[in-house]
Amino acid sequence: MGKMLATNNLNLGIIDGIYLMLLFFCLLGYVLPLGVTYSTVVTFVLFFYTLFITPSLKFKYSSYQFWGIIVICFSIISSLWALRPILSYYAIFSFIKLFILTYSMYRYCYIRRNFIRLLNIFIFINILLIFFVLSYFGTGILGQERMGDSENGFNGNSIGMSLSFALYAMYLIFKLKKVNLFSRMICCFLGILFFTFLLFTGSRTALLMTALPLVIYMFFKSKYKIWALVVITVLTMVMYYIVMEIPQFYNVLGVRIAEAIDIVSGNTEGGDSSRFLLFLYGVEWFQEHPILGIGINNYRVLSNVTPPFVGKNFYAHSNIIEMLVDVGIVGFLIYYSFIVILLKRAISNFSNNISKLVLSLTITIFIHDIISMSYYEWEMHFLICITFILQSFAEKEKYLKREKT
């Protein structure tokens, strides 16, 4: 009997090891510019391995899978009336590929131990990302100009978002597992390293995505809301000083924050005024096709023939506007139904700290989508999946607590 149990444990260990190896190579293909073919092949291998080998997620709800399938189906249908169907096919393929990756993660992380393994892998990949960035750009670029090489698929925002989510991963490990002193010191060092390089990417979105959920969660968790607001205000002022007053950070990030402040204050002469115009045009185009839109990923068809964006292939730079223009109010409601699902469940179990975290991340995702794209970006699919996994843990705790009583 003991020998049989040992054999079963060994088999399970091998199964888990193979999955984690495939997951490592798959995530590596998204974090580093290894090409579409590489990421596609590894993603599908990972999916089929997960589907036939690993057990289904216990204590899970089918909402995540149902949401992804419905979004894919409606996106395919929207290609029937798309202005340029080929653009819709590209977006649909990208969404399917990303959902396959995150669905496999969702199935695998049915217990905290597996989830922590996933987070550790992601942290390690971001350590590799730091080394890759240094070898790719050299140290001379630090503090002089933004990191990134968009022509070769190595976008500065993507680098910054990956590092931001690595910070999430370390924080979640602290929340879900007892960590010894040595591990805490390592995490603190990595946290400072990741955050410093995040600032060097010059990504305003990555900085917002790092700070916002922390601020919201701190406010929700604090018993003394006024004190929490004071602490949040002080931390915001400290961060503003670091970014705006230290030349190395101002050169790459502070100047872009100053541009954003100009736009918000009504000064559209800044370098980012095009985003403001894209938003306004998007509202007009939505009003022309409010119900079903013009087809997924077809916003750029209209922007391509509209001065001053002619020939630039611009997307909306706002997932909210992009969804409204592309798939209308119907597709918008279908896509953002996941926000409603997560909010409803987190609020109903608000006394649970994980639910507070879920609520913070859900609000952050929606705010992110006002100012940036997400539906075909791997970073946001990753975050949505992580949020659903955390919600499943909160539901499990609620279920076990009810069973005890």
N, C-alpha and C positions, 0 to 999 in steps of 0.2 A: 504493500500500500504506500509506504513512504517512498519507495523507488518510483512508483507511478506518479506521485505528486511532484517529485523532483523533476521527472521527465516533462510533465505538463508545464511546470514553472520555467524549465529551460526552453521549451517550445514557445511559450508566451514571450520570454525574453528575446528570443531570436526574431519573432514576429514584430515586436516593438522596435528592436534595433534596426531592422530593415526599413520599417516605416519612418523612423527618425532620420535615417540616412537619406531616404528619398525626399523627405521634407526639407532637410538641410540643403540639398542640391536644388530643390525647387525654389525655395525662398532666396537662395543665392542668385538664381537667375533673374529675380525681380529686383533685388537690391543692387546688384552689379550689372553693368551693360554687357550681358553675355549673349544678347540677341533673342529675337522672337521665336525662332525655331527651337532653340535650346529650351526656353521656358515652356513652350507649348508641349514638347515631347515629354519632358520630365513631369509636367503637371498631369497629363493624361495617364502616365504610368502610375503616379502617386494615387490618382483617383481610383483606378481599377484595382490596385492593390488594397486600398482602404475598403472599397465596396465589397470585395469578396473575402478578405482575410480578417479585418478588425471587427470587433463587436459593435453593435449600434449603441448610441449614446443613451445611458440609463437616466431616468428622471428628466428626460428631455421632452420638449414640446415640438410639434412639427412645424411651428410657425416659421422658423428660419428657412427650412427647405421649401415650404409652401410659398413664402415670399419670393425667394429666388426664382422658382419655377414660373410663378405668375408674371413676374417682371420680364423674364425671358420670352414667355409666350406673347405678351402684349407688345414687346419690342419687335418680335418677328411679324406680328400682324401689322404694326405701324409701317413696316417696310413696304407694304402693299400700296400705300398712298404717298410714299416718300418722294420728295423732289429728285433726289439722287439715291436710288436704292443701294448702290454699292457702298455708300458711306454708312448706311444702316447695317449692312452685312458686317462691316468691319467692327462697329460698336457691339453688335450682338455677339460676334465671335469673342471679342475681348471680355465681355461680361460673362459669357459661358465659361471661358477659361478660368477667370478669377473665381467664379462661384464654385467651380469644381475643386479648386485649391482650398477655399475656405470651408466648403462642405466636408472635405476630408478631415480638416482640422477639427471641425465641430464634432464629427463622429468620434474622432480619436480622444478628445478631451472630455471623456465622460466621468473622470475622476480628477481630483486636484493634482495628484502626482503626475499624470500625463500632461496636464496643462502647464505645470511648472517646467517640465521637460521642454515643452514647446517654447516657453519664454526664455529658457536658458540657451536654446539653439539660436533664437533670434538675437539675443545679446551677443553671442559669439560671432554671428554673421556681421553684426555692426562693428565689432572689433576688427574684423577683416576689412570692412568698408573703410575704416579709418586708415589702415595701412595702404589700401588701394588708392584712396584719395591722395595720400602723401606721395605715393609713387607716380600717380597719374599727372598731378598738377605741380608737384614739388612744394617745398616749404615757402618759396618766395611769394606765392600767391596769398598766403595767409595774411589777412588784414589789409590787403591791397585792392583786391577785386573779388567778386562773387565766385564761389566754386561752381562748376558745372560746365558741361559740354553738350548742349541740347542736340547738336547735329549728330552726335554719336550715341544719343539715347541716355545721356548721363546728366539729368536735370538737377539744378541746385535745390529746387523745392523738394524733389524726390529724396535727395540725400538728407536734407534737413528733416523731412517727415519720418524717414526711417530711423534717424537718431532720436527723434522725439518719442517714437513708439518703443525704442529700446529703453528710454527712461521710464516709460509706462511699465515695461516688462519688469524692470528692477523693483519698481514701487509695488507692483502686484505680488512679486515674490515675497517682499517684506510683509505684505498683508496676509498672505495665505500660508506662510510657512515660518517656523521658528528658524532664525538665521543666527549663526554664531558670530563672535566678534570679528574673527579674521575675514569671514565672508562679507560682513558689513563694511569693513575697511576697503575691501576690494571693490564693492559696489559703490561706495562713496567716491573712490578714485575714478572708476569708470563713468560715474554720473557726471563728475566735473569735466572729464575728457569729452564725453558725448555732447554735453551742453555747450562747451567752448567751441567745438567744431560745428555745432548747430548754428551758433551765432555767426561763424565764419562763412556759412553758406549764404548768408544774406536773405534767408527766407522768412518773410514776415508771417506767412501762414504757419510755418513750423514753430515759430516762437509763440504764436497765439495758441496753437494746439497743445503746446507744452504747458503753458501757464493757465489756460482757461479751466480745464477740468480740475486742476489742483485748487484753484480759487473757489470754484463752485462746490467742490466736495468739502473743502475746509469750512465753508459757510453752512452747508447742510449739517455737517457733523457737530459743529460747535453748539454748545448750550447757551453761550453768551454771544448773540449775534452782533451786538455793537462792538465788542472786543474783536470778533472775527473780522469785521469790516475795517477796524483800525489796523490790524495786522496785515490784511490784504492791501490796504492803501500804502502802508510803509514799504512792503515788499515791491509793490508796483513802482513806487518812487525810486527805490534802490535799483531796480532793473532798468528803469528809464535812464537813470544817471549812467549806468554801466554802458548802455548801448549808445547814448547820445554824447557822452563826454570822453570816453576812451577812444582815441583815434582809430585804432585797429578795428574796433567794432563799428564805429560810426561810418567808416569808409565803405563797408559792405552792407550794413543793415540800418544804421541810424539814418543815413541819407534817404533810404527807401521808406522808412517810417515817417520822416519829415514830408516826403511826397504824398504819402497817404493822408496825413493830417491836412495838407493843403487841399486835397480833393474833398475830404469830408467837410472842410470849412467853406467850400464853395470856390476855391481857387483852382479852376480846371486847366491852368497853364502848366501844371506839373507833368512829370514824365509819364504818369499813369492815367492821364485823362482819357485815354482810349477805353479803359475799362468802364468808366462812367458812361461813355457814349454807347458802348456795347450793351450795358444794362438798360438804357433808355430805349434803344432800338428794339431790344428783346421784348420789352413791355408792349411796344406797338405791334410787333409781329405776332405776339400771343393773342392780342385782341382781334387780329384778322382770322386766326384759326384757333378759337379758344377751347373747343371740345376735344378734338383728337390730334391737333398739332399738324406738323408737316413731315413727320417721320423722324425716328430716332437718329440722332447725330447729324441732322440736316440744318441746324442753326447756321452752320458755316456756309451753307449754300447761299443764304440771304446776305450774310456779312460779306461774302466774296464779291457781290455786285453792288455794294453800298459804300460810297465814299465816306471816310478816308481809308476803308479797309479792303478796297478792291485788290484781289489777287493774294491776300495775306492769309486766307484760310483760317480766320479767327473763330474760335469758339466763344461762348458767352462769358467765360471766367466767373460764372456763378451757376452752380448746379441747379439752383431753384429756377432761374430764368431759362436755362438750357432745357430743363424738363418741361416747363410750361410751353415753350416754343415748339419743342420736338414732338411731344406726345400729349399736349393739351392738359386740361384739368383732369381728365380721366386717367391718363398715364401718370400724372403728377401724384394723384391720390393713391394709385396702386404702388408706385415706387416708395412713397413716404409712409406707407402703412406700417413699415417696420418701426418708425418713430412712435407711432401711436401704440403699437404692441408693447414696446419697451417701456414707454412712459407709464402706461396703464399698470403693468406688472410691478414696476419699481415703486410707483406711488402706493399701490395696494399693500406693499411689504416694506414701507419706508423705514420702519424701526430697525431693519436689518442693514448693517453697514455696507454689505456688498450691494444691496439695492440702492443705497445712496450713491455708491460709486457708479452703478449702472445709469442712474438718473443723470449724474454729472456728465458722463461720457455721451449719453444720448443728446443732451442739450448742446454739448460741444460739437457733435456731428452736424446737427442742424445749423448752428451758427456758422460752422465751416462752410457749409453748402451755400450759404448766402454770398460768400466772397470768393469761392473757389470751386473747381470741378471735382467730381468724385465717382460718378457711376461707372467709369472705365479705368479708374486709378486703383492700383493694387493696394496702396496704403490704406485707403478708406474702406475697401472690402475687408482688409485685415482687421481694421478697428471695429467695424460692424460685427464681424464674426466673434472677436474677442468679447464684445459687449454682450452678445447673445450667450456665449459660454458662461460669462460671469452671472448672467441672469438665471441660467440653469442651475448654477451652484446655490444662488439665493433661494430658488424654488425648492431645491433639495433640502436646504436647511429648514425651510418653512414646513416641508412635509415631515421631516424627522421630528421637529419640535411638536407638531400636531400629534404624531404617533405616540410620543412620550406622555402627552396629556390625555 
